[in-house]
Amino acid sequence: MTQSRNIMWFDPLLRAKTTELAHSVQCLRDALLLRETDSGARKRARKEADKEKFGLAVEALACNLILLSAIKSGPKLAVPRSHGFLWRGDGGANPVYGQHFLSAIDGLASLGLIEEEQRGYRLSDKMRVPSLIRPSAALAEHLPLAPPDWRSVKQMDDRALIILKEGKDDDGRAATVAFRETANTRQLAGQMRRINEFLRSADIEVTGQNTGLSLGKDGQVIAPYRRSLRRIFNNADWKQGGRLAGGFWMGMERSERFERIRIDGERIADVDYRQLFPRLAYVRAGKPQLEGDIYDVAGDGSGRNGWKTLMNALLFADGPLRNWPEGTLQQFSLGHETPGRHWDASRAPSAYRSFVRDRARLSIDAHRERYVDRDNRPSGEPRGHRPAAP
């Protein structure tokens, strides 16, 4: 999907934290159900189970709209409408989603409580334009929006505490893998459950939020209630990846995290191992460590983020890269002059080859036995990316 710094992506895990907000949501749900009946939008009254699902969708939408109203930059809320997303066939769809979710959006719009800024559409397999909504002034008659009481909102734990993904395809996307529950997956999920229980009771705050909230790089609100985590494993292997995801601090700029986050009222500090993975590769290869910043290939800091992404993609790929890792090529300034080399689009692939030769070959050679079968041929179809030919 397209990304924008002024779009907030809908979070289906948001719920009412206070009894006051829960009561307001209940009244809003009843108003929408009455509208359905009076307008003839439904031929039959909803069954109790349908009412519960409808109420869940209304509650999640209401909480998202409250947070949206508290964000100083005035973003729009991106809501999913596509059939493939709302009715996922892998059993992983959130119970908020379904026809009741679309009915709740349509009901809010019909009562004039939200404005639909745009309907989403797909430009290509890689480019999609999201559906956008925003609250109208009339919504303040139903929800605490003047001022927005964002502290009355909480986030539930995701049902999927551990996620297993396939290797990335040529477009850099990795599909979710359905897995069978085992003793190992129960242990991993149990660990995440205990971590989330601890985080829920931890004294974590973000300064500077009395005047309003802000959006993170991930299009989610920077707010301390967002602390429910999950682990994501890669390449259909429980031994690969396993990084945590979902915390509000992950969408903050690095400098902003140290400036604004407080734990038990105190500022935070960070212990960081610089260039950890390439340095581990040098250890494994039995070679002496390089001086300075390994990722600063150009010597002047230019393109450092690109080299970092490229080298780590090489270290974790199962074979030759098919394409440039997503967002990497843009990190190299076209036409930027560096010592002894003029960088432009035509030279980027040769710069990549030089980088592989001078920096990454040691680690790749050290792993060669892992990637070659008994007949000394590449074992299986390699996952990952391969740079385009010069």
Steps between C-alpha positions, in 0.01 A plus 500: 500500500602857456653670800441854621622680806152648546296181481414299811448132428197339664582289807242221560633434852379828654229480767333723760700514823256694718138425587405848377637435152352149493158654573545759224595225252194296603271798435668561164451136405130518591461816291654325199279192545192723519612675182530161328144411599341834413675532164418145390870427445438154652199282433535320834614607843848388597535194719679541832823353364485740205435791736810409701720494189347825377558657841864385493552673165332819627718498812823460303398773253399735784833453680695558180304818428565631852873453455485650151339813646781530755780510239630851443574457129136425415547171310238284331418146615580225247244221533508162320216425260638235267338157502837323506599682819171487691429135417843341517500130419779405740284540811710793619242776451427715804138458626451876451510443124224374276175632355409642843812721477394644164143544631632697798695735272200547272276562802730766641511669159120487457452675836749768399742399777796439269604633162637263238795681347576239235420142403800280461607339175791296368736648243709183474603200709754724673308827523168543677319815606325459839144595591509807725248631753497773762257598779245774443410763757179308581697201635591709807136464609557125541868465598740699724668704227502848657772453605579147378532273803764269355597367842161325515620266222695176546650239270421130522765234445509367148371144482805417290783542751742315271499527121680278250572640155635356177816629336461828315393489136646710217300801621631471854172370645466196726173312538383377840531124553229302680666276756400213725515555874787315666676507835748748349233741369312483831821587682571793266143631530513460879817707514331780304194483724715549810692786338175677410359449849810664645488789252134570576583578863830681432529875566578619146417852384573730208561867572351789305155344444290747696452711187427208268631175356723438199543227240796266482687384191269197484185712467390411854449727798793563732325429830597286801192277478653337187721247676355165392779311323528202269794309348548451127707209369631481144559253218247250645755420771454551874875547532516799263390851589284519809515877538244677717245726330209720602641734767435873464871579543585308183332767287687787665813663367805379691582840648135553595491175698782610729355848539137416575463150652496464878508175701408542866533874437862473383661555160608192307842395374596263220774240486582446135744263331608685188507304173426184698428255216795584272732494800367158597564393141865606532525301825353193334737538204795531740606835357609815685239768557500809280563838656221755508149468356470192278188639331674825399634355175532837326697643791291814537175358637315518168280202424569346840142382556502344154820309565368387837181357350689343210761327713249360748286375209807315371577351840148363546420394143496129408675574170572775246280808530239539227444875532607795705343472847194722530586867543876441467586652164340831595748531787784564256510865393513512121790708374644541850878533494689276741877443526614327183152417371211677329168347602222486247235246399729319257774459760280372782519130397880519471512663840296206625750252353789687658322495831438126478865439412652722767253464785264205469703222334659395827165428663353337190801268468464412865142389434563330166451145629157594628377605154648218284373142474702182474552535125641852554196657334277772650243326718146600406357822368669785692277745682563870520614743230761516226627840379401599150763450235710810424 
